[in-house]
Amino acid sequence: MSQNHPLPRLILAFVAGFLSVLLFHQLALLLLHSIGFAPAKLTAYAIKSTQPFGIPRVWSLAFWGGVWGIVLVLFVSFFRQGLGIWGTTLLFGAIAPSLVNWFIVMPLRGEPVGGGWQPNGIATALILNGIWGLGTILLYRLISLSVLGRKRRSNNGLESGERERIRH
């Protein structure tokens, strides 16, 4: 596999998203609980099994954080103009996973759309997912530098020309 192949970067994006759930998302949830803000039904580092595979919730969240990490890195590599990497990451991280959770995941679990639109539930989702996004890009950039070397990179941690290599 050539050094310019996008697969290693996509794997790193998955790892960064996975770790960001454990290091940023779940710690932020602990903090929100400590100040009495997060809904009681949300528990940080929850080990309760999820359906249909019986995987502890924290590992399920981390897996999906990895999948979203790939989507985030691809999105940021294409659409970071205007707000820059951090603004784009914050908005994408807060909005995209939250919308999918509210309109697809919750109804599939038999919960009301948007969790019933409780203000602290909405705010908690946006905060946690925004923090996850920032953590993902931070970890992606750190891991990329460490694993792929210290080549000159653009503002989003990808080598210039990476967008064209990912497209093909």
Residue, then its C-alpha position, 0 to 999 in steps of 0.5 A: m500500500s502506498q504512503n499516499h493511500p487514504l486507508p491509513r488516514l481513514i483508520l486513524a480517523f476511526v481510532a481518533g473518533f473511538l478514543s474521543v468518545l472515551l476521553f472527551h464525550q464521556l468525561a464531558l457527560l460526567l461533568l454535566h452530571s456533576i453540575g446536575f445538567a445532563p438527563a438522569k437516563l444518560t450515564a457516563y461509561a455505561i456498561k448496560s448492554t445495547q440491542p441487538f448484540g448485547i455490547p456495553r453501551v460505552w463500547s457501542l458509543a465508542f464504535w459509532g464515534g469511530v464511524w462518525g470520526i471517519v465521516l468528520v475527517l472527510f467532511v472537514s477535509f472538504f468543507r472547512q472554508g469560512l469557519g476554519i477547522w475548529g468551527t467546522t468541526l464544532l458545528f458538524g460534531a454537534i449537529a450531524p450525530s445529534l440529528v441522526n440520533w434524534f430522528i433515526v436512532m431514538p425512533l428505532r429504539g421506540e423512544p420519541v423523536g428528539g427524546g421528547w424535545q426536552p431542553n436539557g436533553i437537546a443541549t446535552a446532545l449538542i454539547l457532548n457531540g460538539i466536544w466529541g468532534l473537537g476531541t476527534i480532530l485534536l486526536y486525529r491530528l496528534i495521532s497523524l503526526s505521530v504515526l504518519g510522520r511530521k510531513r507538512r500538513s494543511n490546517n486540517g491535518l491532511e497532506s495537501g492533495e489528500r482530498e483528491r486522493i480520497r475522492h479516487 
